[in-house]
Amino acid sequence: MISVEKLSAQQRLLVGHGGLVLLWGCLVGFPFVFYLLGEVTLWPIPGSWELQLPGSYDAWRMAHLEGILNGFALWIAALILPLIPVSEKAAGRIAWGFIIVAWTFVIASLMDPLFANSRGLHMGGPITNIIAFLLFYVGVLAITFMAGYIAWVCLKPRKR
């Protein structure tokens, strides 16, 4: 069984990265607003700077929401970590797995609004699309494996 001290350290790691990923999502919200306005304006600073950022409404919204949702997902992972019946080493791998998933998704999702043809849905196209695809690929494989592993260790019959 995992010690409380080690578990707390892994939970703090998840909470810390969750805060950073959530902050990322909040910061990406600024260019999203600038995209919607077609200008950079920061109240109470007077004036504005006309600017039309690349991308689409859907791409900016997704980039913004990936940070928000993945940040909260890391906080949820910190809460459920003590409920997963695994060793200290496995709990650490799960924690880092969630962190890798969060960062790969938020970085890959920012490619679409910033670079043309870079949604990351297929391998090929511009280098920015290939980077997005590979980041999403790593994240999807990791979360799929972890979800299956967590379900398995939590649902398998216990020896008495």
Phi, psi and omega in degrees: 000149184279142180284152180298322181297314180293319179297317179299322179295318179292323177295318177297323176299314178296317180294319179296312178293325176300319177296318179294318179293320176296318176300317176306311180299320178295316181294323177293339176297330179296306177297332176299313178296318179297322176299313181296321182280333186076017179200160174260117177221129183232095178294138009267012178292127183289152175087175178208165181234116181293128184201126173252108180288154177289173175099190181230167177304311182298320181294316179292320179298316180295317179300320179293312184290330177302317179294315181297308185292318180289328174298313177294325179298322177294323177294321177295319178300321178298323180290321184274345183308318180293343182274350183270117185281080181226170177287170177300317180297315180293322178296321177295319178295320178297314180300311180294327176299314177297321180295316178298316179301312182300311183291323178296320181292316184288324179289315180297322183291340179280345179295320185298311180288334184273330186229135180298143175055046184229045179284339179077024181275342180212160178278127179129180181083204181295158182303326179294327175290320179295318177298313179299315180301312182295321177296313177299320181300313178298313181298316181294316177299317182296313183290327178294313179298313184295319179299315178296317180296314180297316178300316182298310183291332180277332185258348181293148180298140181270141175282141181256000000 
